[in-house]
Amino acid sequence: MSRSNTALRYGSVAKTFHWLTALLILSALILGFVAYRAPYEDSAQLAFKATLFSLHKTVGLTAFFTALLRILWAFTQPRPKLLNGDHGLEALAAETAHWVLYGSMVLVPLTGWMHHAATTGFAPIWWPFGQSLFFVPKDPTIAAILGGAHFLFMIVLVLTLLAHIVGALKHFVIDRDKTLQRMLPGHTDLPQPPAKQPGHLRPALTALAVWAVALVIGANAGLFTSEDRTDTAALAEVSSEWQVQSGTLEIAVQQFGAEVTGTFADWTAEIAFNEEPTDGTHGSVTVTIAIGSLTLGSVTDQALGADYLNATAFPTATYTADLLPAETGYIAKGTLTINGHAVPLDLPFELALDGDTADMTGAVSLDRRAFHVGDDMTDESSLGFGVDVTVALKATRNN
């Protein structure tokens, strides 16, 4: 069998690419479906779910590069003419389906790869080239758009594949021509295709129209927007001796050996501070944190769930502390309450004063088990026990 195509039949390379791509796409679809539905109620289930997602992503990326090679090979080869090329509408539909398949074979894994790169979360791709893409920032809004596009193009791919399979079976069972046999291994006698063919321009334009319609449907269905957390009320502003003007409150945890970082968007700090200590104390601070404002990449919903931070039952966390001098800088000595559990916590911090402006930075490590966060996650290789907290703020003195 020739490796190259002819006007009558496909060569061995095209056939190999066809069935290899089909196998990879089908495997990725099944793995993604099973991984999405897999439970994660304990560390063993979470590890299995992450393994499934990693396998799904790795197979999907393999399918992406295989599809690229397949398309590049196809553009260097003559395309065998349709055996029913003179059947007008049916031939146009068949060629359109091929163009949609070519595009979807690239768009589905590409948007999935980009969504992975834009998201902070678990289940890495199993390869040595890193998890990020230089042109894709880690951003929840971008991740939501890419996730919606990945799902939408996957639906287009599945529907087109079903139509492609039904068409192939129609040729074999009803038409009894040899369209299907042209893509099977071996050599078979083939009839001469009709001179009339649908061409390439109209099917390609029709495929573009299919994707455009799909995008409109997806946009109207809200696939490209982040879910709003309407159950999270904004914290009321506080007035204190030092008023926070800006700041960040971030956390980092190890999950399956990779760091997952997150940010609380809504928190307040009531600060009393004097440069000169009184009875060994510089002042006090009370911090209130809206748990529901946490963004933690792809595991945000899991982190806010009842088995973890339990944002529904305990919508806020509080930290109340005295501000004391330390050998270098200062230390906040107090109590942190999360998930209904109060734990003593010392937070070392640095403070730069410039008149009535103060810049503060601090960092501390917590043990999530002390707050009964993820009690079922007993394997540290699945979810680390330690949680690194960093805080930075700029405050001005109220005169």
C-alpha positions as CSV (number, residue, x, y, z in Angstrom):
1,M,0.0,0.0,0.0
2,S,1.3,3.4,-0.9
3,R,2.1,5.9,1.9
4,S,0.6,8.8,-0.2
5,N,-2.9,9.6,-1.2
6,T,-4.2,9.4,-4.8
7,A,-7.3,10.9,-6.3
8,L,-8.9,7.5,-5.7
9,R,-7.7,6.2,-2.4
10,Y,-6.1,7.2,0.9
11,G,-2.5,6.2,1.6
12,S,-1.2,4.3,4.7
13,V,-0.1,7.5,6.4
14,A,-3.5,9.2,6.2
15,K,-5.2,6.0,7.4
16,T,-2.8,5.7,10.4
17,F,-3.4,9.4,11.3
18,H,-7.2,8.9,10.9
19,W,-7.5,6.0,13.3
20,L,-4.8,7.2,15.8
21,T,-6.6,10.6,16.1
22,A,-9.9,8.8,16.5
23,L,-8.5,6.6,19.3
24,L,-7.0,9.6,21.1
25,I,-10.1,11.8,20.8
26,L,-12.4,9.0,22.0
27,S,-10.0,8.2,24.9
28,A,-9.8,11.9,26.0
29,L,-13.6,12.3,25.8
30,I,-14.2,9.2,28.0
31,L,-11.5,10.1,30.5
32,G,-12.9,13.7,30.8
33,F,-16.4,12.4,31.3
34,V,-15.4,9.9,34.0
35,A,-13.0,12.4,35.7
36,Y,-15.7,15.1,35.9
37,R,-18.2,12.7,37.5
38,A,-15.7,11.0,39.9
39,P,-16.3,11.8,43.6
40,Y,-13.6,13.4,45.8
41,E,-14.8,12.8,49.4
42,D,-11.5,11.6,50.7
43,S,-7.8,11.7,49.8
44,A,-7.9,8.4,47.9
45,Q,-10.9,9.5,45.7
46,L,-9.3,13.0,45.2
47,A,-6.0,11.3,44.1
48,F,-7.9,9.1,41.7
49,K,-9.9,12.0,40.3
50,A,-6.7,14.0,39.8
51,T,-5.1,11.1,38.0
52,L,-8.0,10.8,35.7
53,F,-7.9,14.5,34.9
54,S,-4.1,14.4,34.4
55,L,-4.6,11.5,32.0
56,H,-7.4,13.3,30.2
57,K,-5.2,16.4,29.7
58,T,-2.2,14.4,28.6
59,V,-4.1,12.3,26.1
60,G,-5.9,15.5,24.9
61,L,-2.6,17.2,24.3
62,T,-1.3,14.2,22.4
63,A,-4.4,14.3,20.3
64,F,-3.8,18.0,19.6
65,F,-0.3,17.4,18.2
66,T,-1.4,14.3,16.4
67,A,-4.2,16.3,14.8
68,L,-1.8,19.1,13.7
69,L,0.4,16.5,12.0
70,R,-2.6,14.9,10.4
71,I,-3.8,18.2,9.0
72,L,-0.3,19.2,7.8
73,W,0.0,15.8,6.0
74,A,-3.5,16.3,4.5
75,F,-2.5,19.6,3.0
76,T,0.5,18.0,1.3
77,Q,-1.6,15.3,-0.2
78,P,-4.3,15.1,-2.9
79,R,-7.6,14.4,-1.4
80,P,-9.5,11.4,-2.8
81,K,-12.7,12.5,-4.5
82,L,-16.1,11.6,-3.0
83,L,-17.7,8.6,-4.4
84,N,-21.0,10.5,-4.1
85,G,-19.6,13.8,-5.1
86,D,-22.5,14.4,-7.5
87,H,-25.1,14.1,-4.7
88,G,-25.1,17.9,-4.2
89,L,-26.4,18.5,-0.6
90,E,-25.1,15.2,0.8
91,A,-21.6,15.8,-0.6
92,L,-21.6,19.4,0.7
93,A,-22.6,18.1,4.2
94,A,-19.8,15.5,4.1
95,E,-17.1,18.0,3.2
96,T,-18.4,20.5,5.7
97,A,-18.2,17.8,8.4
98,H,-14.6,17.2,7.5
99,W,-13.8,20.9,7.9
100,V,-15.6,21.1,11.2
101,L,-13.8,18.0,12.4
102,Y,-10.4,19.4,11.4
103,G,-11.1,22.6,13.3
104,S,-12.6,20.9,16.3
105,M,-9.7,18.5,16.6
106,V,-7.5,21.5,17.1
107,L,-9.8,23.8,19.0
108,V,-11.0,21.3,21.7
109,P,-7.6,20.3,23.0
110,L,-6.1,23.8,22.4
111,T,-8.8,25.6,24.5
112,G,-8.4,22.8,27.1
113,W,-4.7,23.4,27.3
114,M,-5.2,27.2,27.5
115,H,-7.8,26.7,30.2
116,H,-5.4,24.6,32.2
117,A,-2.7,27.3,31.8
118,A,-5.1,30.1,33.0
119,T,-6.2,28.2,36.0
120,T,-4.5,27.6,39.3
121,G,-5.4,24.1,40.4
122,F,-4.6,20.4,40.6
123,A,-4.1,17.6,38.0
124,P,-0.9,18.6,36.0
125,I,-0.2,17.5,32.5
126,W,2.2,14.6,32.5
127,W,5.1,16.1,30.5
128,P,8.4,17.9,31.3
129,F,7.6,21.3,29.6
130,G,5.7,23.0,32.4
131,Q,2.1,23.8,33.0
132,S,1.9,27.4,31.8
133,L,1.7,29.1,28.4
134,F,3.5,32.4,28.0
135,F,0.6,34.1,26.3
136,V,-2.1,32.9,28.8
137,P,-2.2,34.7,32.1
138,K,-3.5,33.0,35.2
139,D,-6.9,34.8,35.5
140,P,-10.3,33.5,36.6
141,T,-12.2,35.5,34.0
142,I,-10.0,34.2,31.2
143,A,-10.2,30.7,32.6
144,A,-14.0,30.9,32.6
145,I,-14.1,32.0,29.0
146,L,-11.6,29.2,27.9
147,G,-13.5,26.6,29.9
148,G,-16.7,27.6,28.2
149,A,-15.1,27.5,24.8
150,H,-13.6,24.1,25.5
151,F,-16.9,22.7,26.5
152,L,-18.7,24.3,23.5
153,F,-16.2,23.0,21.0
154,M,-16.3,19.6,22.6
155,I,-20.1,19.5,22.0
156,V,-19.5,20.5,18.4
157,L,-16.8,17.8,18.0
158,V,-19.1,15.1,19.5
159,L,-22.1,16.0,17.3
160,T,-19.9,16.1,14.2
161,L,-18.3,12.8,15.0
162,L,-21.7,11.2,15.5
163,A,-22.8,12.7,12.1
164,H,-19.5,11.4,10.5
165,I,-20.1,7.9,11.9
166,V,-23.7,7.8,10.8
167,G,-22.6,9.0,7.4
168,A,-20.0,6.2,7.1
169,L,-22.5,3.6,8.2
170,K,-25.0,4.9,5.6
171,H,-22.4,4.5,2.9
172,F,-21.7,0.9,4.0
173,V,-25.2,-0.3,4.8
174,I,-27.6,1.7,2.6
175,D,-25.6,3.0,-0.4
176,R,-23.3,-0.1,-0.4
177,D,-20.5,1.9,-1.9
178,K,-16.9,1.7,-0.8
179,T,-16.5,5.0,1.0
180,L,-15.8,3.3,4.4
181,Q,-13.5,0.7,2.9
182,R,-11.2,3.5,1.6
183,M,-10.2,4.3,5.2
184,L,-9.8,0.7,6.3
185,P,-6.5,-1.2,6.2
186,G,-5.7,-3.2,3.1
187,H,-6.3,-2.6,-0.6
188,T,-9.7,-2.8,-2.3
189,D,-11.0,-2.2,-5.8
190,L,-12.7,1.1,-6.0
191,P,-15.0,2.7,-8.6
192,Q,-14.1,5.8,-10.4
193,P,-15.5,8.9,-8.5
194,P,-17.8,11.2,-10.5
195,A,-16.3,14.3,-12.0
196,K,-18.7,16.6,-10.1
197,Q,-17.4,17.4,-6.6
198,P,-18.4,20.0,-4.0
199,G,-15.0,21.7,-3.9
200,H,-13.4,23.1,-0.8
201,L,-14.4,26.8,-0.5
202,R,-18.1,26.3,0.2
203,P,-17.7,23.5,2.8
204,A,-15.0,25.6,4.5
205,L,-17.2,28.6,4.7
206,T,-20.1,26.5,5.9
207,A,-17.9,25.1,8.7
208,L,-17.0,28.6,9.7
209,A,-20.7,29.4,9.9
210,V,-21.2,26.3,12.1
211,W,-18.6,27.5,14.6
212,A,-20.0,31.0,14.5
213,V,-23.5,29.8,15.3
214,A,-22.0,27.6,18.1
215,L,-20.3,30.6,19.6
216,V,-23.5,32.7,19.6
217,I,-25.4,29.8,21.2
218,G,-22.6,29.4,23.8
219,A,-22.6,33.2,24.6
220,N,-26.4,33.3,25.0
221,A,-26.2,30.2,27.3
222,G,-23.6,32.0,29.5
223,L,-20.8,29.6,28.9
224,F,-18.2,32.3,28.8
225,T,-18.9,34.0,32.1
226,S,-17.8,33.3,35.6
227,E,-20.3,32.1,38.1
228,D,-21.5,34.9,40.4
229,R,-21.5,34.1,44.1
230,T,-24.7,35.9,45.0
231,D,-24.7,34.3,48.5
232,T,-21.6,36.1,49.6
233,A,-22.5,39.5,51.1
234,A,-19.8,42.2,51.0
235,L,-18.3,43.1,54.3
236,A,-19.2,46.5,55.8
237,E,-16.5,49.1,55.8
238,V,-14.8,49.7,59.2
239,S,-13.4,53.0,60.6
240,S,-10.3,52.8,62.7
241,E,-7.3,54.7,63.8
242,W,-5.4,53.5,60.7
243,Q,-7.5,53.1,57.6
244,V,-6.5,50.5,55.0
245,Q,-6.2,51.9,51.6
246,S,-5.1,48.9,49.7
247,G,-3.8,45.4,50.3
248,T,-3.7,41.7,49.5
249,L,-4.4,38.6,51.5
250,E,-3.1,35.4,49.8
251,I,-2.8,31.7,50.7
252,A,-0.8,28.9,49.1
253,V,-1.2,25.2,49.6
254,Q,0.5,22.1,48.1
255,Q,-1.8,19.8,46.2
256,F,-0.3,16.7,44.5
257,G,3.1,18.3,44.8
258,A,2.1,21.5,43.0
259,E,1.5,24.9,44.7
260,V,-2.0,26.2,44.4
261,T,-2.4,29.9,45.3
262,G,-5.5,31.9,46.1
263,T,-6.6,35.3,47.2
264,F,-9.4,36.7,49.4
265,A,-10.9,39.7,47.6
266,D,-13.0,41.0,50.6
267,W,-11.5,41.6,54.0
268,T,-11.4,44.5,56.5
269,A,-8.9,45.5,59.2
270,E,-9.6,47.6,62.3
271,I,-6.2,48.8,63.4
272,A,-5.0,50.8,66.4
273,F,-1.2,51.4,66.4
274,N,1.2,53.7,68.2
275,E,4.9,54.0,67.4
276,E,5.7,54.1,71.1
277,P,4.5,51.1,73.0
278,T,2.2,51.4,76.1
279,D,2.7,48.7,78.7
280,G,4.7,46.8,76.0
281,T,1.9,46.9,73.4
282,H,1.8,49.0,70.3
283,G,-1.9,48.5,69.7
284,S,-4.3,45.9,68.4
285,V,-5.9,44.7,65.2
286,T,-9.1,42.9,64.3
287,V,-9.3,41.4,60.8
288,T,-12.5,40.1,59.3
289,I,-12.3,37.9,56.2
290,A,-15.2,37.0,53.8
291,I,-14.5,33.3,53.2
292,G,-16.8,33.3,50.1
293,S,-14.5,35.9,48.4
294,L,-11.7,33.3,48.1
295,T,-10.5,32.5,44.6
296,L,-8.4,29.3,44.5
297,G,-8.2,28.4,40.9
298,S,-10.0,25.3,39.7
299,V,-10.5,24.1,43.3
300,T,-12.3,27.2,44.5
301,D,-15.7,25.5,44.9
302,Q,-14.1,22.5,46.6
303,A,-12.3,24.8,49.1
304,L,-15.5,26.6,50.0
305,G,-17.4,23.4,50.5
306,A,-18.7,22.0,53.8
307,D,-15.7,19.6,54.2
308,Y,-13.2,22.4,53.9
309,L,-13.7,26.1,54.7
310,N,-17.5,25.7,55.0
311,A,-18.3,29.1,53.7
312,T,-22.1,28.6,54.0
313,A,-22.1,27.8,57.7
314,F,-19.1,30.1,58.6
315,P,-19.1,33.0,56.1
316,T,-16.4,34.9,57.9
317,A,-13.0,34.3,59.6
318,T,-11.7,36.6,62.2
319,Y,-8.2,37.4,63.6
320,T,-7.9,39.5,66.8
321,A,-4.4,40.2,68.1
322,D,-2.3,42.6,70.1
323,L,0.6,44.3,68.3
324,L,3.9,43.7,70.1
325,P,7.5,44.5,69.5
326,A,9.8,41.8,68.3
327,E,13.6,41.4,67.9
328,T,13.1,42.4,64.3
329,G,10.0,44.2,63.3
330,Y,6.8,43.4,65.1
331,I,4.5,40.5,66.0
332,A,0.7,40.2,66.1
333,K,-0.2,37.8,68.9
334,G,-3.8,36.7,68.9
335,T,-6.4,34.2,67.9
336,L,-7.6,33.1,64.4
337,T,-11.1,31.7,64.0
338,I,-11.8,29.7,60.9
339,N,-14.6,27.2,60.3
340,G,-15.8,27.8,63.9
341,H,-12.5,26.8,65.4
342,A,-10.3,29.3,67.3
343,V,-6.6,28.7,67.3
344,P,-3.8,30.9,68.8
345,L,-1.7,32.5,66.0
346,D,1.4,34.7,66.0
347,L,2.0,36.7,62.9
348,P,5.5,38.3,62.5
349,F,5.4,41.4,60.3
350,E,7.5,44.3,59.0
351,L,6.3,47.9,59.1
352,A,7.6,50.9,57.2
353,L,6.3,54.2,58.6
354,D,6.4,57.4,56.6
355,G,4.6,60.1,58.5
356,D,0.9,59.2,58.5
357,T,1.4,56.3,56.0
358,A,2.3,52.7,56.9
359,D,3.3,49.8,54.7
360,M,2.9,46.4,56.3
361,T,4.0,42.9,55.1
362,G,3.7,39.7,57.0
363,A,3.7,35.9,56.5
364,V,2.9,32.9,58.5
365,S,2.2,29.1,58.0
366,L,-0.9,27.4,59.4
367,D,-1.9,23.8,59.8
368,R,-5.3,23.3,58.1
369,R,-6.0,20.4,60.5
370,A,-6.1,22.7,63.5
371,F,-9.2,24.3,61.9
372,H,-10.7,20.9,60.8
373,V,-10.4,21.9,57.1
374,G,-10.3,18.8,54.9
375,D,-10.3,16.3,57.8
376,D,-10.8,13.5,55.3
377,M,-7.7,14.5,53.4
378,T,-5.2,12.6,55.6
379,D,-2.6,12.0,52.9
380,E,-0.3,15.0,52.7
381,S,0.8,14.1,49.2
382,S,-2.8,14.7,48.1
383,L,-3.4,17.9,50.0
384,G,-0.7,19.5,52.1
385,F,-1.3,20.1,55.8
386,G,0.5,23.5,55.7
387,V,-1.1,26.7,54.4
388,D,1.2,29.7,53.8
389,V,-0.5,33.0,54.4
390,T,0.9,36.3,53.2
391,V,-0.6,39.7,53.8
392,A,0.4,43.2,52.6
393,L,-1.3,46.5,53.1
394,K,-1.0,50.2,53.0
395,A,-2.8,52.2,55.6
396,T,-3.1,55.9,56.5
397,R,-3.6,57.4,59.9
398,N,-7.0,59.0,60.6
399,N,-6.3,62.4,62.2
